[in-house]
């Protein structure tokens, strides 16, 4: 029996009394992945990206481990909800235009002490001030650095379009605006190098493309390390008491942690290890989050149909954004249909061994987005479910 076949047998036994659709997290794999992130961080704390988990119970589990500290959230509403629930260090990774949320933040000492907001423009400070509604609490602020690799005098850009702040002088200027402005405190800098941390460099069947990605990422790491260090020096000259400099992502943990200027690493997808993280030379993890769909039809030899399953991930549309049939091994989509809204045909010889009601296990392309499809996660240890916990959706929260 192959390791994957053994996992399928475990998951089927653990969920034998449950009808699909169903989602699980293999805690042995989850914990092993968490330990690997800590190892790769080399002693620097790992801040958990909540968008890649979207389950409070699992956020609590990983933050109870040595080596993890704080949450990186994705909306202000989520940040306030987590802070009200007792999480004491929440960094909002994206600017917000949530005026009621900023009003609540500025009125509540507990929330103001726990939540740090992201800015890259004076206009965002103006919006926060206009939304205070009489609140006088000091708002904690983090500046975001654009990490994209710029080539040929800016004619070629590699990396996500995030912050407009690129050069040390630009961040220092905004830092001065924050420091001079009553009601704000500058506490951190963030720089997410998604073109390194979130792009696999070992694309199956594409050796030349893989080599090109590795060369690009090596150049990007060198350029960013030098520029990030200069930015940190420039901002610390304005705000010597900066609490943190955040960088990284699951695919670049050990590289980013090696930079002296960086004080903490962000990671989240590496806990679940979705399919987009299969193609890396820098690390390998264990798939921890899966979902199962039931077989509902047998249209012919070598074909079964499962209920639903069309759960594409965000990002530029393409085959890599689709869930992948994982267990049993050897199933594939019908290229004329793909994963569907209400039914998904699957092809391959393993289909002939599946009966009506059997489960087919899938892996999502990305991490936390799976939780937007399920109200609960069944936590599996060995071949038993040891707990069932709500996702954000299961707690009535859909932040985006």
C-alpha positions in Angstrom: 0.0 0.0 0.0 1.4 3.4 -1.0 1.6 6.2 1.6 -1.3 8.0 -0.2 -3.4 4.8 -0.2 -2.8 4.5 3.5 -3.9 8.0 4.0 -7.0 7.4 2.1 -7.8 4.3 4.2 -7.3 6.4 7.4 -9.5 9.2 6.2 -12.3 6.9 5.0 -12.3 5.1 8.4 -12.3 8.4 10.3 -15.2 9.7 8.3 -17.1 6.5 7.8 -20.1 7.8 9.7 -20.2 11.1 7.9 -21.7 11.8 4.5 -19.8 13.9 2.0 -19.3 16.8 1.2 -16.9 16.9 4.2 -13.7 18.7 5.0 -10.9 17.5 7.2 -7.6 18.6 8.6 -5.0 15.9 9.3 -3.5 17.1 12.6 -0.4 15.0 12.3 0.4 16.7 9.0 -0.7 20.1 10.3 1.6 19.9 13.3 4.5 18.6 11.2 4.1 21.5 8.8 4.1 23.9 11.7 7.3 22.5 13.1 8.9 22.8 9.7 8.0 26.5 9.5 9.6 27.1 12.8 12.7 25.2 11.8 13.0 27.2 8.6 12.5 30.5 10.5 15.7 29.9 12.4 14.7 31.4 15.7 12.6 34.3 14.3 8.9 34.3 15.3 6.4 33.2 12.7 3.3 35.4 12.4 0.3 33.3 11.2 -1.5 34.5 8.0 -5.2 34.0 9.0 -6.4 34.1 5.4 -4.7 30.8 4.9 -6.4 29.1 7.9 -9.8 30.8 8.5 -10.5 28.7 11.6 -10.1 30.1 15.1 -9.5 26.8 16.7 -6.6 26.1 14.4 -5.2 29.6 14.9 -5.2 29.0 18.6 -3.6 25.6 18.1 -0.7 26.9 16.1 -0.2 30.0 18.3 0.2 27.8 21.3 3.3 26.3 19.8 6.7 27.7 20.5 8.0 29.8 17.6 4.7 31.3 16.6 3.6 34.8 17.6 0.8 37.0 16.4 -1.7 36.9 13.5 -1.6 38.6 10.1 -5.2 39.3 9.2 -6.9 40.3 5.9 -9.7 42.7 6.8 -10.3 45.2 9.6 -13.6 43.5 10.5 -11.8 40.2 10.9 -9.0 42.0 12.9 -11.5 43.4 15.4 -13.4 40.1 15.7 -10.1 38.3 16.5 -9.1 40.9 19.0 -12.4 40.8 20.7 -12.0 37.0 20.9 -8.7 37.4 22.9 -6.0 37.5 20.2 -3.6 40.2 21.4 -1.4 40.8 18.4 -3.2 41.2 15.0 -1.5 42.9 12.1 -3.9 43.9 9.3 -1.9 43.1 6.1 -4.0 45.3 3.7 -5.2 48.9 3.9 -8.9 49.3 4.7 -11.7 51.7 4.0 -13.9 50.3 6.7 -15.0 53.6 8.4 -17.2 52.0 11.1 -14.4 49.6 11.9 -11.9 52.4 12.3 -14.4 54.3 14.5 -14.7 51.2 16.8 -10.9 50.8 16.8 -10.4 54.4 17.9 -12.9 54.1 20.7 -11.8 50.9 22.3 -8.5 50.7 24.3 -8.4 46.9 24.1 -8.8 46.8 20.3 -6.4 49.7 19.8 -3.7 47.9 21.7 -4.2 44.6 19.9 -4.6 45.7 16.2 -2.1 47.3 13.9 -3.4 48.7 10.6 -1.6 48.9 7.2 -1.0 52.2 5.4 1.0 53.2 2.3 -0.6 56.7 1.7 -1.4 59.8 3.7 -4.9 59.6 2.3 -5.4 56.4 4.4 -4.5 58.4 7.5 -7.0 61.0 6.5 -9.7 58.4 6.2 -8.9 57.0 9.6 -9.0 60.4 11.2 -12.4 61.2 9.5 -13.8 57.9 10.8 -12.8 58.3 14.4 -16.3 59.5 15.5 -14.9 61.0 18.6 -12.6 58.1 19.4 -9.3 59.2 20.9 -7.3 55.9 21.1 -3.9 55.9 19.4 -4.0 53.8 16.2 -1.0 51.5 15.6 0.4 51.8 12.1 2.5 49.6 9.9 4.1 50.8 6.6 4.2 48.5 3.5 7.1 48.3 1.2 6.7 47.4 -2.5 8.9 44.3 -3.0 8.5 43.8 -6.8 11.6 43.2 -8.8 12.1 46.1 -11.3 14.1 45.4 -14.5 15.2 47.5 -17.5 14.6 50.8 -15.8 11.1 49.8 -14.7 9.9 48.5 -18.0 9.6 45.0 -16.6 8.0 44.4 -13.2 7.9 41.0 -11.4 5.7 40.9 -8.4 2.3 41.8 -7.0 1.0 45.4 -7.4 0.7 46.4 -3.7 2.3 49.4 -2.1 3.3 52.5 -4.0 6.3 52.9 -1.6 9.5 51.5 -3.0 12.5 53.6 -2.1 13.9 54.3 1.4 13.2 58.0 1.1 9.5 57.4 0.2 8.9 55.2 3.3 10.8 57.7 5.5 8.6 60.5 4.2 5.4 58.7 5.1 7.0 57.6 8.4 7.5 61.3 9.3 3.9 62.0 8.4 2.8 59.3 10.8 5.1 60.4 13.6 4.1 64.0 13.4 0.4 63.2 13.3 -1.5 63.0 16.6 -3.4 59.8 17.3 -1.1 57.5 15.4 2.0 55.4 16.4 4.3 53.9 13.8 5.2 50.4 15.0 6.2 48.3 12.0 7.2 47.7 8.4 5.9 44.9 6.2 7.2 43.6 2.9 5.6 40.5 1.3 7.7 39.1 -1.5 4.9 37.1 -3.2 7.0 36.5 -6.4 9.4 34.5 -4.3 7.2 33.2 -1.5 4.2 32.3 -3.6 5.6 31.1 -6.9 6.8 27.5 -7.2 10.2 27.1 -8.7 10.0 23.4 -9.7 7.1 23.3 -12.3 6.4 19.7 -13.3 7.4 19.0 -16.9 8.8 22.6 -17.4 12.5 22.4 -16.6 13.4 25.6 -18.6 10.6 27.6 -17.0 11.6 26.3 -13.5 15.2 27.3 -14.1 14.1 30.8 -15.2 11.9 31.1 -12.1 14.9 30.1 -9.9 17.1 32.7 -11.5 14.5 35.4 -11.2 13.9 34.6 -7.5 17.6 34.6 -6.7 18.0 38.0 -8.3 14.8 39.2 -6.5 16.1 38.0 -3.1 19.4 39.8 -3.5 17.8 43.1 -4.7 15.1 43.0 -2.0 17.5 42.2 0.9 19.6 45.2 0.1 16.7 47.5 -0.5 14.8 46.3 2.6 17.8 46.9 4.8 18.1 50.4 3.5 14.4 51.1 4.1 14.6 49.8 7.6 17.6 52.1 8.3 15.7 55.1 6.9 12.5 54.4 8.8 14.3 53.7 12.1 16.0 57.1 11.8 12.5 58.6 12.0 11.0 56.0 14.4 13.7 54.4 16.4 11.2 52.3 18.5 9.8 50.2 15.6 8.5 47.0 17.1 8.8 44.7 14.1 9.9 44.3 10.5 7.7 41.6 8.8 8.6 39.7 5.7 8.5 36.4 3.9 5.8 33.9 3.1 5.6 30.1 3.2 7.9 29.6 0.1 10.7 32.0 1.3 10.8 31.5 5.0 14.5 30.5 5.4 15.7 33.1 2.9 13.8 36.0 4.5 14.7 34.9 8.0 18.4 35.2 7.0 18.1 38.9 6.6 19.3 40.9 9.6 16.7 43.6 9.0 13.8 41.3 9.3 12.5 40.5 12.8 9.6 38.2 12.1 8.3 36.0 9.3 4.7 35.7 7.9 3.4 32.3 6.8 0.1 30.4 6.7 -0.3 28.3 3.6 2.5 26.1 4.8 0.2 24.7 7.6 -2.3 23.3 5.1 0.1 22.8 2.1 -2.5 23.2 -0.7 -1.6 22.0 -4.3 0.0 25.3 -5.3 2.8 24.6 -2.8 3.8 21.3 -4.4 6.3 22.8 -6.8 9.1 24.2 -4.5 12.7 23.3 -4.1 13.0 25.2 -0.9 10.7 23.0 1.2 8.3 20.2 1.1 5.2 19.8 3.3 2.5 17.3 4.0 -1.0 17.9 2.6 -3.1 18.6 5.7 -6.4 20.0 4.5 -8.7 18.0 2.2 -12.3 17.8 1.2 -14.3 14.8 0.0 -17.2 14.7 -2.5 -19.5 11.7 -2.8 -19.8 9.5 -5.8 -23.4 9.9 -7.1 -23.2 8.4 -10.6 -21.3 5.8 -12.6 -21.9 6.9 -16.3 -19.7 4.2 -17.8 -16.5 2.3 -17.6 -13.6 4.3 -16.2 -15.9 7.2 -15.2 -17.6 8.3 -11.9 -19.4 11.5 -11.1 -19.2 13.2 -7.8 -21.5 15.9 -6.4 -20.2 19.5 -6.8 -16.5 20.1 -6.3 -16.1 23.2 -8.6 -14.2 25.3 -6.0 -11.7 27.4 -8.0 -9.2 29.5 -6.1 -8.6 33.2 -6.6 -5.9 34.6 -8.9 -5.4 34.6 -12.6 -7.7 31.9 -14.0 -6.1 28.7 -15.1 -5.8 25.0 -14.5 -3.5 25.6 -11.5 -6.4 27.3 -9.7 -8.6 24.2 -9.7 -8.8 21.6 -6.9 -7.0 18.4 -7.7 -8.5 14.9 -7.3 -6.1 13.4 -4.8 -7.5 10.1 -3.4 -7.8 7.5 -4.8 -4.7 8.1 -6.9 -5.1 8.2 -10.7 -8.4 10.1 -11.2 -8.5 13.1 -13.5 -11.0 15.6 -14.8 -12.9 15.3 -18.0 -11.3 18.1 -20.0 -14.6 19.0 -21.6 -16.3 19.6 -18.2 -13.7 20.1 -15.5 -14.9 20.5 -11.9 -18.5 21.6 -12.0 -20.9 23.7 -9.9 -23.2 20.7 -9.1 -21.4 17.7 -10.5 -17.9 16.7 -11.6 -17.1 13.7 -13.8 -13.8 12.0 -13.0 -11.9 9.7 -15.4 -9.4 6.9 -14.8 -9.2 3.2 -13.9 -9.7 3.8 -10.2 -13.3 4.9 -11.0 -14.2 1.3 -11.6 -13.5 0.4 -8.0 -15.7 3.2 -6.6 -19.3 2.7 -5.5 -22.2 5.1 -5.2 -21.7 6.9 -1.9 -17.9 6.4 -1.7 -15.7 9.5 -1.1 -13.3 11.0 -3.5 -10.7 13.3 -1.7 -9.5 16.5 -3.2 -6.9 19.2 -2.4 -7.8 22.8 -2.9 -5.4 25.0 -4.9 -5.0 27.5 -2.1 -5.2 27.2 1.6 -7.9 29.1 3.6 -10.3 29.6 0.7 -11.4 26.0 1.2 -13.0 27.1 4.5 -15.4 29.4 2.6 -17.1 26.3 1.3 -17.5 24.4 4.6 -19.0 25.4 8.0 -16.8 23.0 9.9 -13.5 21.1 9.8 -13.2 17.6 11.2 -9.8 17.2 12.9 -8.3 13.8 12.2 -5.6 12.1 14.3 -4.6 8.7 13.0 -7.9 7.1 11.8 -10.2 9.0 14.3 -11.9 12.3 14.3 -10.9 13.9 17.6 -12.7 17.2 17.3 -15.0 19.1 14.9 -14.5 22.9 14.8 -16.2 25.7 13.0 -14.6 27.6 10.2 -15.0 31.4 9.9 -18.1 30.6 7.8 -19.4 28.2 10.5 -19.2 31.1 13.0 -21.3 33.2 10.6 -18.3 35.2 9.4 -17.5 35.8 5.7 -15.2 38.8 5.7 -14.6 38.9 1.9 
